[in-house]
């Protein structure tokens, strides 16, 4: 059993053993104010939200451009060449620091995950607390639209960031929780099966999964909890520096927050993008 688990981990190709906090992944409002002229800033949301007020110099990136429906499952990753075109249109080049924010932490984290999947996570940060924190701290707001000059963005694909249905089946079949922690980021009611969530035909959870709801990562003001609190949260779920961590939710949006937090803490992670909607609707065991 142990040998087979290790073989699967090798297949996922995750570089195990990291546990150093990656401070560069999260920036404060003060930091961003000081560096506005030297970074590319992406406002992830809708045109209406952007027009109502955004960080000066930020370029609008509509969340819908980063998501497709595949085989009946919404919120899936588009093809890599499509994503390259999206980020080029947003003015991103292949070098330089990127800061992502939104009024919705799911949108910001999903964008970070997408950029990490494209091999750009090491130069991309989230604005802690997003637009709400920026506004609350009295930082300047602009209503002038920014028209980006097309950039030269090129992906360096990181396929190990994404787990597909076949690999999830194998992980569940092996059931080696010492080697792989499956983290479900949905609310407790959906995890227990008391609720199903939109479009999910059956309640429950993937066998062996542990529940760490997405909202437990944040303080009341929408900023991330301290490193010590976050590490304790995930260690209590079984996460260690030596295991593979696969996160999922209903369709991969809430799990993007978990993916970001695990990477921020220095753990290695992968995201099951089809998540529980695909798993349940495919008739898999729960």
Number of C-alpha atoms within 10 A of each C-alpha: 9 12 8 13 20 14 12 17 18 12 11 17 14 17 14 16 14 14 17 12 16 16 11 13 22 19 18 16 20 12 11 18 14 9 12 15 11 11 15 20 28 26 26 27 19 15 13 8 14 23 13 11 16 25 24 18 21 25 23 23 23 18 17 12 13 20 18 15 11 13 9 13 18 18 20 19 20 16 11 16 10 13 21 20 17 19 22 19 19 24 19 25 17 14 11 11 18 22 22 25 29 28 21 15 26 20 24 29 26 24 26 26 27 22 23 22 22 19 17 22 19 13 16 23 25 24 24 22 26 22 23 16 18 23 16 11 11 9 15 12 15 15 13 15 16 13 13 15 11 15 17 15 20 20 17 14 14 16 15 15 23 19 19 13 16 8 15 17 16 13 23 17 12 15 18 16 18 14 19 25 24 27 27 29 28 25 19 14 13 22 25 14 14 11 15 20 18 9 14 18 13 18 19 18 23 22 15 18 22 18 21 23 19 21 17 15 19 15 12 10 12 18 17 18 15 12 13 9 12 19 21 13 15 20 12 12 16 18 24 22 15 16 20 25 24 24 30 30 29 31 23 27 27 24 31 30 26 32 28 25 25 23 22 21 20 18 27 25 24 26 26 26 27 25 25 30 25 24 22 21 14 11 10 13 12 15
